[in-house]
């Protein structure tokens, strides 16, 4: 932590200049909101700001390349990375710059992590894997920090890039540790209208959903169009992947939708959001079923009728009683944005605690089977191979 603070101190002058450039570009857009050239300048400025950042993830990335180049000489590096995780720090497992999974490195780190945790428990640890996805700046890292006491980056200009793994000790006896996957935000403005942006988001979301037991899908200010565009692709990937047969053609991960910064007192409006979400997911599920039926029909195989329910989403639950629903609505994180009242809102914290308990209960009572790090490592590699081969 002290090392990262030292890096931040050295970088501060450079980042302040880059941040001013972003602010100036944003102010220019406010004067001419329809000017596409100014918008592009703003997105470029944000991209430059991100590119000038330096953190521990960049150093670990270089160490992973050193290990890949000479695993024998650098065999101690995965052990150091595993200890980094045990000490409570996150580790990048999907490169945030090129969106690539460094299989050799990650697999070896997980082997060493299993050894470290085995030494503590005197047996192989059992894990539950939880991920979080959503549009950029929707509060994903903040939610995980509040839920598990982690210290993922949350400050302005510190948006997550790629996918990070963090290990958290479980408070329940059904599994020993929670593996958290904190993911980069989809539909990031700096990728707006760039070639490959949709491919980037689809691969990222698939990596966040397929290999996990539970996934929190976040939306801010009722804006959920971003994940609605991506989820159908993830659902199709789940259907067509090699893991589909193992889980009866259903998505393994249980999905939990969280809307933040909404008026939680307007129950009629919240119910409308629930119904619209349910209809959108049902429509996407039917489109995927019809697509598969057409493919089967072309091969001359027997055609079956598409389901009329969301069985694809493994008993996804929407209920007008939020306590029983997989769709949750949170208010604002802070009571006010004006000091000294810019302190965390108690109700937000209470909802986070309830969400953590709810996810645990839903997963444990939904046919979930615990697994160890070795099994998850193998599964993760299968997922990535499918992503690498898939036509998104």
C-alpha positions in Angstrom: 0.0 0.0 0.0 2.8 2.4 0.9 4.5 1.6 -2.5 1.3 2.5 -4.4 1.0 5.8 -2.4 4.6 6.6 -3.3 3.8 6.0 -7.0 0.7 8.2 -6.7 2.8 11.0 -5.2 5.3 10.9 -8.1 2.5 10.8 -10.7 0.3 13.6 -9.2 1.7 16.5 -11.4 1.3 14.5 -14.6 -2.2 13.3 -13.7 -3.3 16.8 -12.7 -2.4 18.1 -16.1 -4.2 15.2 -17.8 -7.2 15.7 -15.5 -7.3 19.5 -16.4 -7.4 18.5 -20.1 -10.4 16.3 -19.4 -12.2 19.0 -17.5 -11.5 21.6 -20.2 -12.8 19.2 -22.9 -15.9 18.5 -20.8 -16.6 22.3 -20.4 -16.3 22.7 -24.1 -19.0 20.1 -24.7 -21.3 21.9 -22.3 -21.1 25.0 -24.6 -21.7 22.9 -27.8 -23.4 19.6 -26.8 -24.1 18.6 -30.4 -20.5 19.0 -31.6 -19.2 15.5 -32.3 -15.6 16.7 -32.7 -15.6 18.1 -29.2 -17.1 14.9 -27.9 -14.3 12.9 -29.6 -11.7 15.3 -28.0 -13.3 14.6 -24.6 -13.1 10.8 -25.1 -9.5 11.1 -26.3 -8.6 13.2 -23.2 -10.2 10.6 -20.9 -8.2 7.9 -22.7 -5.0 9.8 -22.3 -5.7 10.3 -18.7 -6.1 6.6 -18.1 -3.0 5.7 -20.2 -0.8 8.0 -18.0 -1.8 6.1 -14.8 0.6 3.8 -13.2 -0.2 1.2 -10.5 0.8 -2.1 -9.0 -1.2 -3.8 -11.7 1.3 -2.6 -14.3 4.2 -4.0 -12.3 2.5 -7.4 -11.9 1.8 -7.4 -15.6 5.5 -7.0 -16.4 6.4 -9.8 -13.8 3.8 -12.1 -15.5 5.6 -11.6 -18.8 9.0 -12.3 -17.2 7.5 -15.6 -15.8 6.1 -16.6 -19.2 9.5 -15.9 -20.9 11.4 -18.1 -18.4 9.2 -20.0 -16.0 12.1 -21.9 -14.5 14.3 -19.0 -13.6 11.3 -16.9 -12.4 9.3 -19.7 -10.7 9.2 -17.7 -7.5 7.0 -14.9 -9.0 3.7 -16.7 -9.0 4.3 -17.5 -5.3 4.8 -13.7 -4.6 1.5 -13.0 -6.5 -0.3 -15.6 -4.4 1.0 -14.0 -1.2 -0.1 -10.6 -2.6 -3.7 -12.0 -2.8 -3.5 -13.6 0.7 -2.4 -10.3 2.1 -5.7 -8.8 0.9 -4.7 -7.1 -2.3 -6.3 -7.5 -5.8 -4.5 -9.0 -8.7 -5.2 -8.4 -12.4 -6.2 -11.6 -14.2 -7.5 -10.1 -17.4 -5.2 -7.5 -19.0 -7.0 -4.2 -18.9 -5.2 -2.8 -21.9 -5.5 -5.6 -24.4 -8.3 -7.6 -22.8 -6.3 -10.9 -22.8 -6.2 -13.7 -20.2 -2.6 -14.7 -19.4 -3.4 -18.4 -18.9 0.1 -19.6 -17.9 0.5 -16.9 -15.3 -2.9 -17.1 -13.8 -3.0 -20.9 -13.5 0.3 -20.9 -11.8 -0.7 -18.2 -9.4 -3.9 -20.1 -8.5 -1.8 -23.2 -7.8 0.4 -21.3 -5.4 -2.6 -19.6 -3.8 -4.1 -23.1 -3.2 -0.8 -24.0 -1.4 -0.9 -20.9 0.7 -4.5 -21.4 1.8 -4.0 -25.2 2.3 -1.3 -24.4 4.8 -3.8 -22.3 6.8 -6.7 -24.7 6.6 -4.7 -28.0 6.4 -6.9 -28.9 3.4 -7.7 -27.6 0.0 -10.0 -24.5 0.4 -13.6 -24.4 -1.0 -14.6 -21.2 -2.7 -17.6 -19.3 -4.0 -16.9 -17.0 -7.0 -18.8 -13.7 -7.2 -18.4 -11.1 -10.0 -19.8 -7.7 -10.7 -20.5 -6.0 -14.0 -22.1 -2.8 -15.2 -21.6 0.4 -17.1 -18.6 2.5 -16.2 -18.8 4.6 -13.0 -21.9 2.7 -11.8 -20.3 2.1 -8.4 -19.2 -1.5 -8.8 -16.0 -1.3 -6.9 -17.6 0.8 -4.2 -20.3 -1.8 -3.7 -17.8 -4.6 -3.3 -15.7 -2.5 -0.9 -18.7 -1.9 1.3 -19.9 -5.5 1.1 -16.5 -7.2 1.9 -14.3 -4.5 3.4 -11.9 -4.5 0.4 -10.0 -1.6 -0.9 -10.6 -1.6 -4.7 -10.0 1.6 -6.5 -13.0 3.9 -6.4 -11.8 7.5 -6.7 -12.5 9.7 -9.7 -10.3 8.8 -12.7 -9.4 5.4 -11.1 -11.9 3.3 -13.1 -11.1 -0.4 -13.1 -9.5 -1.7 -16.3 -9.7 -5.4 -17.1 -10.7 -7.9 -14.4 -9.2 -8.1 -10.9 -9.3 -11.1 -8.5 -9.5 -10.6 -4.8 -9.7 -13.3 -2.0 -11.9 -12.7 1.0 -12.3 -15.0 4.0 -15.9 -16.3 4.2 -18.1 -15.7 7.3 -20.2 -18.8 6.4 -19.2 -22.4 7.0 -20.4 -23.7 3.6 -17.2 -22.4 1.9 -13.9 -21.0 3.1 -13.3 -18.1 0.8 -15.0 -15.8 -1.6 -13.2 -15.1 -4.9 -14.3 -11.6 -6.1 -14.0 -10.6 -9.7 -14.1 -6.8 -10.1 -14.6 -6.0 -13.8 -14.0 -3.0 -16.0 -17.1 -1.0 -16.8 -18.9 -1.7 -20.1 -19.9 0.9 -22.6 -17.0 3.2 -21.5 -17.2 6.6 -23.3 -13.5 6.5 -24.3 -14.4 3.5 -26.5 -17.4 5.2 -28.0 -17.8 4.5 -31.7 -14.4 2.8 -31.9 -13.9 -0.3 -33.9 -14.0 -3.4 -31.6 -15.8 -1.7 -28.7 -18.7 -4.1 -28.8 -16.4 -7.1 -29.1 -14.5 -5.8 -26.1 -17.6 -5.4 -24.0 -19.1 -8.8 -25.0 -15.9 -10.6 -24.2 -15.5 -8.8 -20.9 -19.1 -9.5 -19.8 -18.8 -13.2 -20.8 -15.6 -13.6 -18.8 -17.4 -12.0 -15.8 -20.4 -14.2 -16.0 -19.6 -17.7 -17.3 -17.0 -18.9 -14.7 -18.8 -17.6 -11.6 -21.4 -18.8 -9.1 -23.1 -15.4 -8.8 -22.9 -12.1 -10.6 -24.1 -8.7 -9.5 -25.3 -6.6 -12.5 -25.3 -2.9 -11.7 -27.1 0.1 -13.2 -27.0 3.7 -12.1 -29.9 6.1 -12.2 -32.2 3.6 -13.8 -30.0 3.5 -16.9 -29.8 -0.2 -17.8 -29.5 -0.1 -21.5 -25.8 -0.9 -21.4 -26.1 -4.3 -19.7 -29.3 -5.1 -21.6 -27.3 -4.9 -24.8 -24.5 -7.2 -23.5 -26.5 -9.8 -21.5 -28.1 -11.5 -24.5 -24.7 -12.1 -25.9 -23.6 -13.6 -22.6 -26.7 -15.8 -22.5 -26.0 -17.0 -26.0 -22.4 -17.8 -25.1 -23.7 -19.8 -22.1 -26.0 -21.8 -24.4 -23.4 -22.5 -27.0 -20.4 -23.1 -24.8 -19.0 -26.5 -23.9 -20.2 -25.9 -20.3 -23.9 -25.8 -21.3 -24.4 -29.5 -21.2 -22.9 -29.8 -17.8 -25.5 -27.4 -16.4 -28.5 -28.6 -18.4 -28.4 -25.7 -20.9 -28.8 -23.1 -18.2 -26.5 -20.3 -17.1 -24.5 -21.5 -14.1 -24.2 -18.0 -12.5 -27.2 -16.6 -10.6 -27.8 -13.0 -11.6 -28.7 -10.2 -9.2 -29.6 -6.8 -10.6 -28.9 -3.8 -8.5 -30.2 -0.3 -9.4 -28.5 2.5 -7.5 -29.3 6.2 -7.0 -33.0 5.7 -7.5 -36.0 6.9 -5.6 -36.7 3.9 -3.4 -39.9 5.4 -2.1 -41.6 5.4 -5.6 -42.8 1.8 -5.4 -44.9 2.1 -8.6 -41.9 3.2 -10.6 -39.7 0.5 -9.1 -42.3 -2.1 -10.1 -42.3 -0.8 -13.6 -38.5 -1.2 -13.8 -38.9 -4.8 -12.6 -41.5 -5.7 -15.2 -39.6 -4.0 -18.0 -36.4 -5.9 -17.0 -38.3 -9.2 -16.9 -39.8 -8.6 -20.3 -36.4 -7.6 -21.8 -34.8 -10.7 -20.5 -37.6 -12.9 -21.6 -37.4 -11.5 -25.1 -33.7 -12.0 -25.2 -34.1 -15.6 -24.0 -36.7 -16.4 -26.7 -34.6 -14.8 -29.4 -31.7 -17.1 -28.4 -34.0 -20.1 -28.3 -35.3 -19.3 -31.8 -31.8 -18.8 -33.1 -30.8 -22.2 -31.8 -34.0 -23.9 -33.2 -33.2 -22.4 -36.6 -29.7 -23.8 -36.4 -31.0 -27.2 -35.4 -33.6 -27.1 -38.2 -31.0 -26.4 -40.8 -29.2 -29.5 -39.7 -32.4 -31.5 -40.1 -32.6 -32.4 -36.4 -35.8 -32.5 -34.4 -37.2 -29.0 -33.5 -38.7 -28.3 -30.2 -40.7 -25.2 -29.1 -39.0 -22.4 -27.2 -39.8 -22.2 -23.5 -42.3 -19.6 -22.3 -40.4 -18.8 -19.1 -37.0 -17.7 -18.0 -35.8 -21.2 -17.3 -32.5 -20.2 -19.1 -31.7 -17.9 -16.1 -31.9 -20.7 -13.7 -35.1 -19.8 -11.7 -34.4 -16.0 -11.9 -36.8 -14.5 -9.3 -38.6 -11.2 -9.7 -41.0 -10.3 -6.9 -42.9 -7.2 -5.8 -41.5 -7.8 -2.4 -37.9 -6.7 -2.7 -36.9 -9.0 0.1 -37.7 -12.0 -2.1 -36.5 -10.5 -5.4 -33.3 -10.9 -7.4 -33.7 -7.2 -8.4 -32.7 -4.7 -5.8 -33.1 -0.9 -5.6 -30.6 1.3 -3.7 -30.7 5.0 -3.0 -27.7 7.3 -3.0 -24.4 6.2 -1.4 -24.1 9.5 0.5 -26.6 11.6 2.3 -25.4 14.7 0.4 -22.6 15.9 -1.9 -22.0 19.0 0.2 -19.6 18.8 3.2 -20.0 18.1 6.1 -23.0 16.0 5.2 -21.2 14.0 2.4 -21.1 10.9 4.6 -22.3 7.4 3.8 -26.1 6.9 4.0 -27.0 4.3 6.7 -29.8 2.8 4.6 -27.4 2.2 1.7 -25.1 0.3 4.0 -28.0 -1.7 5.4 -29.1 -2.7 1.9 -25.5 -3.8 1.1 -25.4 -6.1 4.1 -28.9 -7.5 3.2 -27.7 -8.1 -0.4 -24.7 -10.1 0.8 -26.9 -12.3 2.9 -29.5 -12.7 0.2 -26.9 -13.7 -2.4 -25.4 -16.3 -0.1 -28.8 -17.8 0.7 -29.9 -17.9 -2.9 -26.7 -19.5 -4.1 -26.5 -22.1 -1.3 -30.2 -23.2 -1.7 -30.1 -23.2 -5.5 -28.3 -26.4 -6.2 -24.8 -25.0 -5.8 -21.9 -27.3 -5.3 -18.7 -26.0 -3.7 -15.4 -26.4 -5.6 -11.8 -25.9 -5.0 -9.3 -23.6 -6.6 -8.0 -26.4 -8.8 -11.4 -27.0 -10.3 -12.1 -23.3 -10.8 -8.8 -22.8 -12.4 -9.6 -25.5 -15.0 -13.1 -24.1 -15.5 -11.7 -20.6 -16.0 -9.4 -21.8 -18.8 -12.3 -23.5 -20.5 -14.3 -20.3 -20.4 -11.4 -18.3 -21.9 -10.9 -20.8 -24.6 -14.5 -20.5 -25.6 -14.3 -16.7 -25.5 -11.2 -16.8 -27.7 -12.9 -19.1 -30.2 -16.4 -17.5 -30.2 -17.7 -15.2 -32.9 -19.1 -12.3 -31.0 
